[in-house]
Amino acid sequence: MMLIKNVKFSIIISLAIIFIYSCNNTNEQEQNKVIIDTTTYTGPAKISFTETTIDLETLTAGEIVECSFTFKNIGAETLKISEIKADCGCTVPKLKTKVIKSGETQKIVVTFDSNGFSGNVFKKISVISNSIENNTELYIVALINNPNIINNY
């Protein structure tokens, strides 16, 4: 009789622990939904890019290509871009306006000159602003075929 009571008690405790743990997981998922849902964000300026990496795929050395990074100010306050800088002179970012009101969308147009490169190339563009994430890093990647350079990879 005592054994049956102990087994029942163990089962009840186990079920209670499983129930409590599953409630905590649901709560974490609910919190993540709030963070990801950018339509309800009402805080200060916040920059949100549709993508932070663009793959230019395969290029021939000397090609000059253009791509763009689209972003939106999802914050309640005005977003102010103070600086956009690339890690070298082969990559030139341009922005029409550095002041983006709440809800507005803009594009950073980037021109990349592949002259002199060979193999895998990774270029970084830093966007400095008054956003919560005040330094956002964007990347351009490409594979450059250069007939003048022999690759041993």
Secondary structure, DSSP 8 states (H G I E B T S, - for coil): -HHHHHHHHHHHHHHHHHHHHHHHHHHHHHHHHHHH-GGG--SS--EEES-SEEEEEEEETT-EEEEEEEEEE-SSS-EEEEEEEESSTTEEEEES-SEE-TT-EEEEEEEEE-TT--EEEEEEEEEEESSSS-EEEEEEEEEEE-TTS----
